[in-house]
Amino acid sequence: MSVTIYAPASMGNVGVGFDLLGAALAPIDGSLLGDRVTVAAANNGISLTLAGHWADKLPQNPQENIVYQCAEFFLAHLNKEAGLALTLEKNLPVGSGLGSSASSVVAALMALNEYFDKPFNQQELLRLMGEFEGKISGSVHYDNVAPCYLGGMQLMLDTPKSVCEAIPDFKQWYWVVAYPGISLSTARMRQLMPEQFDKQTTIDFGRYLSAFVHASYKQDAELAISVLKDVLAEPYRAAEIPNFLSAKDALQQLGMLTTGISGSGPTLFSVTDDLAVANQAQQWLNSHYVEQGKGFSHICRIDTDGSRILG
């Protein structure tokens, strides 16, 4: 028996919702933008095989790989030993702002849960994903693992009953995402932000996020765009991402509705409801933001399926 899980790329924060909002991404061309993990039986111990475009950027020692560590973590929670043959197809670049580590973690833990006949329910498994992801980034936050696992646009609640809940997304929006080809440390990008914010900034953060959620339920796209602003992270991170500010200005001139940083960067996202404008934006980004042979861009919708079994 073997199980293969695909886990999509995701945008943490979605600009307006630092650590509290996340969305899964699905390229409109039908390609799968995310990692895949296969779990199969082995005689004893844990083995790991690496594949995929970005496999050579990962630690070559299996025990240093987070998928291998996920298996150890999962078995420890089951309080059992088992022989496992793992395969990671690494299709997302590390440190890209597209939930690369979350994609590997979600695919691995979901595959392990399926392989062992679902010992954990959805909420339990999601909390395990958040716990493990927190070991990597330094703090537990679900804004990548939750949408990656469950799909859609997810608002983090972190109550005893529920980690998160989906909010309506705007089906008419295209999300153009562009990864320039460099990696940034999530931990370092978090360190750029101040320990404390002034009162007006925190009020603005609460106002914009609550207004965005309100607009999502009303399906008021104009209101949603007007408040899709990042007052917490972008002011401190933008200058650390080469060409981000010039790209943001250029995309606005092309007619994109708003542009922000996906997760902690360097990937940016830009929103429009016009496919022709999205195509123009992608062409501009490919010429001016993406380093040829190292980065990429996609025109996406929100992936409502989340992680899924491929085989």
Secondary structure, 3 states (H helix, E strand, C coil): CEEEEEEECEEECCCCCCCCEEEEEEECCCCCCEEEEEEEECCCCEEEEEECCCHHHCCCCHHHCHHHHHHHHHHHHHCCCCCEEEEEECCCCCCCCCCHHHHHHHHHHHHHHHHCCCCCCHHHHHHHHHHHHHHHHCCCCCCCHHHHHHCCEEEECCCCCCCEEEECCCCCCEEEEEECCCCCCHHHHHHCCCCCCCHHHHHHHHHHHHHHHHHHHHCCHHHHHHHCCCCCCHHHHHHHCCCHHHHHHHHHHHCCCEEEECCCCCCEEEEECCHHHHHHHHHHHHHHCCCCCCCEEEEEEECCCCCEECC
